[in-house]
Amino acid sequence: MVFCGLFPVDAADFADLRAAMGRLRLNDASFSYEMESSAALGFGFPLWLLGLLHLEIIQERLEREFNLDSHRDGAFGRLPNRAAGWPNARTPQSSRSPDPTKIEAIEEPWIRATILTPDDYLGAVLKLCQERRGVQADLNYVGKRAMVAYDCRSMKSCSISTTA
């Protein structure tokens, strides 16, 4: 999940942006938003989206369908936390965050990566996953190939590049 703040370029367009966000939400239930105020940017909306591509699609639809120019602050993934008295503490604004002494836990996104590899490369794959802070969950053989499952902290920390 990605968090991003979306603000109108012209403050006079805020009412139109609010109406457009409501209409987009009717067609796309996979994002959520709230109204916020920033001292530097004025009124806008924090958005929770599926990813960066989803953010670009929303911004493009606002431009094409509603003729609205908007700018965004930095998009980043969120780390939800559980805090006493805060049932849903997912807004990463420091001004709206719970008291740090009341935070019980901060949750980090995890994935389970299942890798099917020839037996000759198994040692290198295991080493790479361990270097990426992965925790081995399973190892089986499917014919002449090894199938290894690793639990990794977020996709970015477990990304593997290959060359042909």
C-alpha positions as CSV (number, residue, x, y, z in Angstrom):
1,M,0.0,0.0,0.0
2,V,1.2,3.5,-0.9
3,F,0.4,6.8,0.9
4,C,0.4,10.1,-0.9
5,G,-0.9,13.6,-0.3
6,L,-2.8,15.1,-3.3
7,F,-3.4,18.9,-3.4
8,P,-5.0,21.2,-6.0
9,V,-2.6,23.4,-7.9
10,D,-5.0,26.3,-7.4
11,A,-6.6,26.5,-4.0
12,A,-9.9,27.7,-5.6
13,D,-10.2,24.2,-7.2
14,F,-10.4,22.4,-3.9
15,A,-14.2,22.0,-4.0
16,D,-14.0,20.6,-7.5
17,L,-11.2,18.2,-6.4
18,R,-13.3,17.1,-3.5
19,A,-16.3,16.3,-5.8
20,A,-14.0,14.6,-8.3
21,M,-12.5,12.4,-5.6
22,G,-16.0,11.3,-4.5
23,R,-16.8,10.3,-8.1
24,L,-13.6,8.5,-8.6
25,R,-14.2,6.6,-5.3
26,L,-17.6,5.4,-6.6
27,N,-15.8,3.7,-9.6
28,D,-12.6,2.6,-7.8
29,A,-13.1,1.1,-4.3
30,S,-9.5,0.1,-4.0
31,F,-8.3,3.5,-2.7
32,S,-9.3,5.6,0.3
33,Y,-8.9,9.3,1.1
34,E,-9.5,11.8,3.8
35,M,-9.4,15.6,3.9
36,E,-6.4,17.3,5.4
37,S,-4.8,20.7,5.7
38,S,-1.2,21.4,5.2
39,A,0.4,24.7,6.3
40,A,2.5,24.8,3.1
41,L,0.1,23.3,0.6
42,G,-3.3,24.2,1.9
43,F,-6.3,21.8,1.7
44,G,-5.9,18.5,0.1
45,F,-6.3,14.7,0.5
46,P,-4.1,12.0,1.8
47,L,-4.6,8.9,-0.4
48,W,-4.0,5.2,0.3
49,L,-3.5,3.4,-2.9
50,L,-2.4,0.0,-4.2
51,G,0.8,1.3,-5.6
52,L,2.6,4.0,-7.6
53,L,0.9,3.0,-10.9
54,H,-2.5,3.3,-9.2
55,L,-1.5,6.8,-8.0
56,E,-0.5,7.8,-11.6
57,I,-3.9,6.5,-12.9
58,I,-5.8,8.4,-10.3
59,Q,-3.9,11.6,-11.1
60,E,-4.3,11.1,-14.9
61,R,-8.1,10.5,-14.5
62,L,-8.4,13.7,-12.5
63,E,-6.7,15.6,-15.3
64,R,-8.6,14.0,-18.2
65,E,-12.1,13.4,-16.8
66,F,-12.4,16.4,-14.5
67,N,-9.8,18.9,-16.0
68,L,-8.1,19.3,-12.7
69,D,-4.5,19.9,-12.1
70,S,-3.1,18.6,-8.9
71,H,0.3,18.1,-7.3
72,R,1.3,15.4,-4.9
73,D,3.8,15.3,-2.0
74,G,6.1,12.3,-1.7
75,A,4.5,8.9,-2.2
76,F,5.7,6.2,0.2
77,G,4.6,3.0,1.8
78,R,3.1,3.2,5.2
79,L,3.9,1.2,8.3
80,P,0.7,0.8,10.3
81,N,1.1,0.8,14.1
82,R,-1.0,-0.3,17.0
83,A,-1.2,2.3,19.8
84,A,-3.3,2.5,22.9
85,G,-6.5,4.5,22.1
86,W,-5.7,4.6,18.3
87,P,-7.7,2.0,16.5
88,N,-6.5,3.1,13.1
89,A,-3.2,4.9,13.2
90,R,-2.3,4.7,9.5
91,T,-1.8,8.4,8.7
92,P,1.9,9.1,8.6
93,Q,1.6,12.8,9.4
94,S,3.7,13.5,12.5
95,S,1.1,16.1,13.7
96,R,-1.6,13.4,13.8
97,S,0.5,10.5,15.0
98,P,0.0,8.9,18.4
99,D,2.3,9.7,21.3
100,P,5.4,7.6,20.7
101,T,5.3,6.2,24.3
102,K,1.9,4.7,23.6
103,I,2.8,2.8,20.4
104,E,2.6,-0.9,21.1
105,A,4.0,-2.2,17.8
106,I,4.9,-1.1,14.3
107,E,3.9,-3.5,11.6
108,E,6.0,-4.0,8.5
109,P,4.7,-5.6,5.3
110,W,6.0,-9.1,4.7
111,I,5.8,-11.4,1.7
112,R,6.2,-15.1,1.1
113,A,8.5,-15.6,-1.9
114,T,8.3,-19.1,-3.5
115,I,11.3,-19.7,-5.7
116,L,11.6,-22.6,-8.1
117,T,15.3,-23.1,-9.1
118,P,17.5,-25.8,-10.6
119,D,19.4,-27.7,-7.9
120,D,22.7,-26.3,-9.1
121,Y,21.7,-22.7,-8.1
122,L,20.0,-23.6,-4.8
123,G,23.0,-22.5,-2.7
124,A,23.3,-19.1,-4.4
125,V,19.5,-18.5,-4.0
126,L,19.6,-19.5,-0.3
127,K,22.5,-17.1,0.3
128,L,20.8,-14.3,-1.6
129,C,17.6,-14.7,0.4
130,Q,19.4,-14.7,3.7
131,E,21.4,-11.6,2.7
132,R,18.0,-9.9,2.1
133,R,16.9,-10.7,5.7
134,G,14.7,-13.5,4.6
135,V,13.6,-16.4,6.8
136,Q,13.4,-19.8,5.2
137,A,9.9,-21.3,5.6
138,D,10.1,-24.4,3.4
139,L,12.3,-26.4,1.1
140,N,11.0,-29.2,-1.2
141,Y,12.1,-30.8,-4.4
142,V,9.8,-30.9,-7.4
143,G,11.4,-33.3,-9.9
144,K,15.0,-32.0,-10.5
145,R,14.2,-28.6,-9.2
146,A,14.2,-27.2,-5.7
147,M,11.2,-25.1,-4.5
148,V,12.2,-22.9,-1.6
149,A,9.8,-20.5,0.3
150,Y,11.1,-17.5,2.1
151,D,9.4,-14.9,4.3
152,C,10.8,-11.5,3.5
153,R,10.3,-8.0,4.8
154,S,8.6,-6.2,2.0
155,M,9.1,-6.9,-1.7
156,K,11.8,-4.2,-2.0
157,S,14.1,-5.9,0.5
158,C,13.7,-9.3,-1.2
159,S,14.0,-8.1,-4.8
160,I,16.3,-10.2,-6.9
161,S,17.8,-9.2,-10.2
162,T,18.7,-11.8,-12.8
163,T,20.7,-11.5,-15.9
164,A,20.3,-13.8,-18.9
